[in-house]
């Protein structure tokens, strides 16, 4: 758990520093997207499409995986 928190903290600090540098260079997120040939609307549309596709697949998969994991967890020999 500590490793996860440490990694997330490092990512947060790196993102803040990068954002600060880009701001000082007068670059915005929209400018960077336009340089890549994208628009904020296209990114949001792609994100929405991806989430709309992923949610039903996640639910269907979890209906199989969670019961299998529970059975394996319950029948695992005790530790120690």
N, C-alpha and C positions, 0 to 999 in steps of 0.2 A: 504494500500500500504506500509505503514511504517512497519507493522508486517511482511509482505512478505520479505522486504529488510532486516529486522533484522534477520529473520530466515535463509535466504540465506547467510548472513554474518557469522552467527554462524556455519553453515555447512562448509563454506569455511575455517574458522579458525580451526575448528576441523579436517578437512581433511588435512590441511597443517601440523598441529602438529603431527597427526598420521603418515603422510608420512615421516616427519623428524625423528620420533622415529624409524620407520621401516628401514629407510636408515641407521641410526646409528647402528641398529642391523644387518646390512648387509643382509637385505631381500629386494628382488625386487618383482615387481608385478608378474613376471614370476614364481618366487619361490613359492609365495603364491598360484598361480593357479595350479602349479604342485602338491602341497600338497593336493589340493582339487580334484586331478585327472583330471584336465583340461589343455588344452594347449591354448595359445593365439589365435591360428588359429581356434580352436573349438569355443571359445567365439565369435570371429568375425563372424564365419559362423552362429552361433545361432542368433546373433544380426542382421545380414543381412537377414536371413530368417524371423525373427520377423517383421522387418520393411517392407519387401516385402509383408507379410501377412496383416499388419496393415493399410497401406496406402489406398488400395482400400476400406476397410471397413470404414475407417474414412471419405473418400470422399462420399461414399454412405449414411452413417448416417447423414453427414452434409447437404446433399441435402434434407433431411426430416426435421431435427432439426432446421436449420437456418430459413427457411420460417415460421415454426410454431412459433418460438421465435419472429420473426418480427411481425407477426399478433398479438400475445399476447401483445407485447410491444406497438404497435400502438393503440390498443383498451383498454389499461389500463387507469383507471381514473387518471386525473392529481393529483399530490401531492400538499399538502399545501393548 
